[in-house]
């Protein structure tokens, strides 16, 4: 993930653009897709291996960060 000067509000609109993603109160605890930087959804195996799946691009794998960690670190492109 790259660091940039993108406005956080603009990135949050991008990240939450899929209709399956809920409100801000619920999405800050969702994982972030490393491929398209949108919010991923927890998948089978979340409790043991943090497995997630992205509804936007189809990525599936081990999540490395949650949305609130991603925003705090400023890791959006």
CORTAUR-V560789 format. One record per pair of residues at least 24 apart in sequence whose ideal C-beta (glycine too) atoms are under 6 Angstrom apart, sorted by the first residue. I is the first residue (numbers start at 1). J is the second residue. D is the distance in whole Angstrom. If there is no record, write none. Layout:
BEGIN
i={I/I}
j={J/J}
d={D/D}
END
This chain:
BEGIN
i={1/2/4/6/11/15/18/18/20/27/28/28/29/30/31/31/32/32/32/33/35}
j={75/77/77/76/76/39/55/56/55/67/67/68/66/67/63/66/65/67/70/59/59}
d={4/5/5/6/4/5/5/5/5/6/5/4/6/5/3/6/5/6/5/5/4}
END
